[in-house]
Amino acid sequence: MNKEEKKLLEEYKDYAARNGFRLNPNKAIVEGTLKRLLENEKKFGERYCPCRRITHNKEEDKKIICPCIYHKEEIKKQGHCHCMLFVK
């Protein structure tokens, strides 16, 4: 895991703890998701959730910037967000 990924990991750990959930205990899933988030940031200028479809409509795509607007409801219903980064 590179420096950028480690920084993002700590950011999302803190975010999860403040919101009553945690990062997925599966290290491979977390590392893969972080890597794809950073790739999306470099490519598109935002950390779009890798599990969501990017429409290239800035207004529409605001909803899928990680943590996306859907994650809390998904965690509540399914026990995890769609990309499985955050879990109950």
Steps between C-alpha positions, in 0.01 A plus 500: 500500500648834399505823703192643326300181565608493866388861546162422342468187714542706818254761372233236434569317828436824686192574291356155568566521874331842522194360322452175691633248250844372398712406205459154358728256687595349162828679430500412127158661447603816686833531318341439161226756564747762621716444194201545267383810689839660450505396134161667452628812673798519265291425192184702577605744772271344762501186715205342327389172654643224281176305527291781345453604140655836418270700270742790440221736609668688787171574677373142473836348594528701825287225655766235436803674649619269777353480752200514268150606603383137490748336739327561835167361380674199341690428822176525693314264264773258388769531763745649247520763229482394136878489448542327838747758631285582804324239713286491816 
